[in-house]
Amino acid sequence: MRVGAHVSAAGGFDGLVDRAGALGVQAAQFFLSSPRTWKYRPLAASASGPVTQAARLRGVERLVVHASYLINLGSNDPQLVTKSSELLAAVMATSVEESLAGVVLHPGSHKGSGFSESLERWRQAVAPTVSIASETTQLLLENTAGGGASMGRSVAELRQLVERCERQNVVGICIDTQHLFAAGYDLRDRVLADELADELKSVFGKVAVVHLNDSASELGSAHDRHANLGEGEIGLDALIDFVHHEVFQSADLILEVPGAGDGPRMEDVVQLRDALANSGVSDS
């Protein structure tokens, strides 16, 4: 289990490595290209050689990419699906080339056409990316908060999405705790939280990445609104109890919290690391 954070990639690979190193995290998540445009312009190369090597020199063991929020593989708009498929494949190709740990993807929205009805076009759209991914640079499907026509709001939906991928050995999952809570999974109930973790273990074997976030919205709200740890509806103790489960044993715990308004701070990282240590879990 590694403590990590989402960091800005301003300044290219060297900029994000410097920020991650300054935060003292072991894992960093970032956007490989601007999440606000369809034009793919990957980050400037590291001046000191392979970015994974530069990161390890700063104590950052794993680098994870978050795919653009513009991508929607489940849409009933053929042009949008084509653009989404091409952009995701480009991101994955660079990630494999740079030996990054994985690409986190919001599965998309079926735009009202229905989850089951969208699965075949989703499968076709994700296929080019799955063909590029590797066991060391996986495609990681993230659960959603459940709003609107989003796909992947439950373990059952994530399972169906993974099953549609032709090379399931290169596909994993990313679990966002705030999204779980917003989708109706009450992580404050220890019994229910343990049952959920057991289900994740049974269905997927392990979780590669956890977006460890508190929730600024109520249980079952379907609203994607993150809060700093201990400042939301879930609470720090419940979050730490949840990630105690063995399904998260080798996961990267990525903070996507607001901090003071511009993302995770050193104090957020220290808070998480101290909470893990006090509960008997060490990051390694």
Secondary structure, DSSP 8 states (H G I E B T S, - for coil): -EEEEE---TTHHHHHHHHHHHHT-SEEEE-SS-TT-SS-------TTS-HHHHHHHTT--EEEEE--TT--TT-S-HHHHHHHHHHHHHHHHHHHHTT-SEEEE---B-TTS-HHHHHHHHHHHHHHHHHH--SSSEEEEE-----TTBS--SHHHHHHHHHTSS-GGGEEEEEEHHHHHHTT--TTSHHHHHHHHHHHHHHHS--SEEE--EESS-TT-----EE-TTSSSS-HHHHHHHHTSGGGTT-EEEE---BTTTB--HHHHHHHHHHHHHTT----
